[in-house]
Amino acid sequence: MSGPNTDYDPVEVTPLKPEEVEAARDAALAAIAAAADLDELKQVRIEHTGDRSPLALANREIGALPPAARKEAGQRIGQARGAVNQALAARQEVLEAEHEQRMLVEETVDVTLPTDRVPTGARHPLTTGSELIADIFVAMGWEVAEGPVIEAEWLNFDALNLGPDHPARTMQDTFWTDPPEDHLVLRTHTSPVQARTMLSRTPPIYVVCPGRVFRTDEYDATHSPVFHQVEGLAVDEGITMAHLKGTLDHFAAQMFGEGISTRFRPSYFPFTEPSAEVDLVCFVCRGAGKLDGATCRTCRGEGWIEWGGCGVVNPRVLTACGVDAERYTGFAFGMGIDRTLMFRHGIEDLRALFEGDVRFTTAFGTEL
């Protein structure tokens, strides 16, 4: 029986030649030494240690060698790659130290310098925005009504014609408090304030209700589990949709400038009948849909922007709140204060209103 064949054909693979490996190693070391900052070093790392680097490609060629030749080639490549990695680590440490030192010099602030400047404070735009809206309606002879944020289930749902099986009652939309038998929720709208007002006073009623509301929405650029609404309620003899339209047109003009009007699109809400979605004439292109020959980015060429909801108060709601539905009618409307401010000031990310960055609020000063 013959023994194992230890002879091999010394196949030459160019990337594995000693001179080629040394050249790749030396090129990598030179590039590392020449890197002037961390960004340049990152690029060097990719070029000389990445999957497509010369040493990485050479390492892949080891498999093409006969078994007896692989050990020597593997040691040669391993030593070269080790030298490169050590040089990278050393250079990284030096450049990080230089970066930190440079930051200390460039960002130094002499806190002992005398100053007579006192930073000007700023009120949060949600606060000033809510007050502006309240002032608009107070000037029209309305009153501002407020209520608790932890509300009775009956006032938040039943009194507003939202039956026991309505999907808004589920955990997908509503924050319920413990224990469940207390039947308390974090209010999902400011409509309970309207219900409380009708229960506590006799028409005529003209109230506007701004405040925080809570729903189980995701927190992103256009949604938040905590946001702000303003709702209005008018209950009197002879109230019609025409009164509602005139009120909202005046509100829109005061918020966005003269010439801004509203339109109604048929919709459905349990607490109003008939109901409508309120659209606002685009205050940027003034309803044209185009601006400087291009499609208006604010309204996406529609000429209108969705603003809120409204309608004539459902007689069931009036009756539930102790108002004579045979004698009185009313209208109600609601829209987001946060959304209104985003429209008015070009705020692109809703989260900017809630993250407490003083640089954001300072831009608004003390008044809108």
Solvent accessible surface area in square Angstrom, and as a share of the most:
residue,aa,sasa,rsa
1,M,243,1.08
2,S,103,0.66
3,G,60,0.57
4,P,126,0.79
5,N,126,0.65
6,T,110,0.64
7,D,117,0.60
8,Y,107,0.41
9,D,100,0.52
10,P,95,0.60
11,V,73,0.42
12,E,138,0.62
13,V,23,0.13
14,T,76,0.44
15,P,53,0.33
16,L,8,0.04
17,K,67,0.28
18,P,63,0.39
19,E,103,0.46
20,E,75,0.34
21,V,4,0.02
22,E,85,0.38
23,A,58,0.45
24,A,17,0.14
25,R,75,0.27
26,D,71,0.37
27,A,52,0.40
28,A,1,0.00
29,L,60,0.30
30,A,63,0.49
31,A,28,0.22
32,I,4,0.02
33,A,72,0.56
34,A,79,0.61
35,A,2,0.01
36,A,68,0.53
37,D,54,0.28
38,L,53,0.26
39,D,113,0.59
40,E,80,0.36
41,L,1,0.00
42,K,129,0.55
43,Q,94,0.42
44,V,16,0.09
45,R,92,0.34
46,I,99,0.50
47,E,88,0.40
48,H,30,0.13
49,T,44,0.26
50,G,20,0.20
51,D,104,0.54
52,R,178,0.65
53,S,2,0.01
54,P,72,0.45
55,L,7,0.03
56,A,10,0.08
57,L,61,0.30
58,A,3,0.02
59,N,61,0.31
60,R,135,0.49
61,E,65,0.29
62,I,26,0.13
63,G,54,0.51
64,A,62,0.48
65,L,15,0.07
66,P,24,0.15
67,P,104,0.65
68,A,68,0.53
69,A,22,0.17
70,R,100,0.37
71,K,148,0.63
72,E,113,0.51
73,A,3,0.03
74,G,28,0.27
75,Q,96,0.43
76,R,52,0.19
77,I,1,0.00
78,G,42,0.40
79,Q,134,0.60
80,A,4,0.03
81,R,80,0.29
82,G,29,0.28
83,A,35,0.27
84,V,1,0.00
85,N,82,0.42
86,Q,135,0.60
87,A,27,0.21
88,L,2,0.01
89,A,64,0.50
90,A,56,0.43
91,R,57,0.21
92,Q,54,0.24
93,E,124,0.56
94,V,68,0.39
95,L,4,0.02
96,E,72,0.32
97,A,61,0.47
98,E,80,0.36
99,H,73,0.33
100,E,108,0.49
101,Q,108,0.48
102,R,108,0.39
103,M,81,0.36
104,L,121,0.60
105,V,103,0.59
106,E,126,0.56
107,E,117,0.52
108,T,100,0.58
109,V,114,0.66
110,D,72,0.37
111,V,132,0.76
112,T,113,0.66
113,L,116,0.58
114,P,127,0.80
115,T,102,0.59
116,D,132,0.68
117,R,203,0.74
118,V,129,0.74
119,P,122,0.77
120,T,111,0.65
121,G,52,0.50
122,A,37,0.28
123,R,89,0.33
124,H,53,0.23
125,P,0,0.00
126,L,15,0.08
127,T,60,0.35
128,T,8,0.05
129,G,0,0.00
130,S,26,0.16
131,E,75,0.34
132,L,51,0.26
133,I,1,0.01
134,A,15,0.12
135,D,89,0.46
136,I,13,0.06
137,F,0,0.00
138,V,78,0.45
139,A,90,0.70
140,M,66,0.29
141,G,61,0.59
142,W,18,0.06
143,E,91,0.41
144,V,62,0.36
145,A,13,0.10
146,E,145,0.65
147,G,25,0.24
148,P,57,0.36
149,V,43,0.25
150,I,88,0.45
151,E,1,0.00
152,A,35,0.27
153,E,28,0.13
154,W,111,0.39
155,L,19,0.09
156,N,0,0.00
157,F,1,0.00
158,D,51,0.26
159,A,0,0.00
160,L,4,0.02
161,N,43,0.22
162,L,8,0.04
163,G,34,0.33
164,P,110,0.69
165,D,141,0.73
166,H,53,0.23
167,P,91,0.57
168,A,26,0.20
169,R,23,0.09
170,T,61,0.36
171,M,124,0.56
172,Q,136,0.61
173,D,56,0.29
174,T,0,0.00
175,F,70,0.29
176,W,71,0.25
177,T,34,0.20
178,D,126,0.65
179,P,59,0.37
180,P,94,0.59
181,E,122,0.55
182,D,73,0.38
183,H,102,0.46
184,L,63,0.31
185,V,0,0.00
186,L,45,0.22
187,R,11,0.04
188,T,9,0.05
189,H,13,0.06
190,T,0,0.00
191,S,4,0.02
192,P,0,0.00
193,V,4,0.02
194,Q,10,0.05
195,A,0,0.00
196,R,92,0.34
197,T,9,0.05
198,M,8,0.04
199,L,91,0.45
200,S,92,0.59
201,R,97,0.35
202,T,105,0.61
203,P,16,0.10
204,P,87,0.55
205,I,1,0.00
206,Y,68,0.26
207,V,0,0.00
208,V,0,0.00
209,C,0,0.00
210,P,26,0.17
211,G,17,0.16
212,R,116,0.42
213,V,0,0.00
214,F,18,0.07
215,R,76,0.28
216,T,45,0.26
217,D,54,0.28
218,E,140,0.63
219,Y,101,0.38
220,D,52,0.27
221,A,33,0.26
222,T,91,0.53
223,H,90,0.40
224,S,6,0.04
225,P,38,0.24
226,V,51,0.29
227,F,31,0.13
228,H,27,0.12
229,Q,24,0.11
230,V,1,0.00
231,E,14,0.06
232,G,0,0.00
233,L,1,0.00
234,A,0,0.00
235,V,0,0.00
236,D,32,0.17
237,E,93,0.42
238,G,53,0.51
239,I,16,0.08
240,T,64,0.37
241,M,57,0.25
242,A,76,0.59
243,H,91,0.41
244,L,0,0.00
245,K,61,0.26
246,G,42,0.40
247,T,15,0.09
248,L,0,0.00
249,D,39,0.20
250,H,76,0.34
251,F,1,0.00
252,A,0,0.00
253,A,17,0.13
254,Q,84,0.37
255,M,4,0.02
256,F,20,0.08
257,G,27,0.26
258,E,136,0.61
259,G,65,0.63
260,I,5,0.03
261,S,40,0.26
262,T,6,0.03
263,R,90,0.33
264,F,52,0.21
265,R,85,0.31
266,P,132,0.83
267,S,43,0.28
268,Y,148,0.56
269,F,48,0.20
270,P,12,0.08
271,F,50,0.21
272,T,3,0.02
273,E,97,0.43
274,P,69,0.43
275,S,8,0.05
276,A,3,0.02
277,E,36,0.16
278,V,0,0.00
279,D,4,0.02
280,L,0,0.00
281,V,18,0.10
282,C,0,0.00
283,F,37,0.15
284,V,58,0.33
285,C,10,0.06
286,R,126,0.46
287,G,34,0.33
288,A,76,0.59
289,G,5,0.04
290,K,121,0.51
291,L,82,0.41
292,D,145,0.75
293,G,71,0.68
294,A,60,0.47
295,T,78,0.45
296,C,2,0.01
297,R,216,0.79
298,T,54,0.31
299,C,8,0.05
300,R,198,0.72
301,G,34,0.32
302,E,124,0.56
303,G,1,0.01
304,W,69,0.24
305,I,12,0.06
306,E,88,0.39
307,W,5,0.02
308,G,14,0.13
309,G,15,0.15
310,C,3,0.02
311,G,0,0.00
312,V,24,0.14
313,V,7,0.04
314,N,20,0.10
315,P,75,0.47
316,R,169,0.62
317,V,4,0.02
318,L,3,0.02
319,T,90,0.52
320,A,42,0.33
321,C,1,0.00
322,G,70,0.68
323,V,8,0.05
324,D,74,0.38
325,A,33,0.25
326,E,169,0.76
327,R,143,0.52
328,Y,17,0.06
329,T,53,0.31
330,G,0,0.00
331,F,3,0.01
332,A,11,0.09
333,F,6,0.02
334,G,15,0.15
335,M,5,0.02
336,G,17,0.16
337,I,1,0.00
338,D,5,0.03
339,R,107,0.39
340,T,2,0.01
341,L,1,0.01
342,M,32,0.14
343,F,33,0.14
344,R,72,0.26
345,H,71,0.32
346,G,58,0.55
347,I,21,0.11
348,E,147,0.66
349,D,46,0.24
350,L,9,0.04
351,R,80,0.29
352,A,31,0.24
353,L,2,0.01
354,F,63,0.26
355,E,112,0.50
356,G,62,0.59
357,D,53,0.28
358,V,106,0.61
359,R,190,0.69
360,F,43,0.18
361,T,16,0.10
362,T,66,0.38
363,A,91,0.70
364,F,34,0.14
365,G,25,0.24
366,T,69,0.40
367,E,128,0.57
368,L,64,0.32
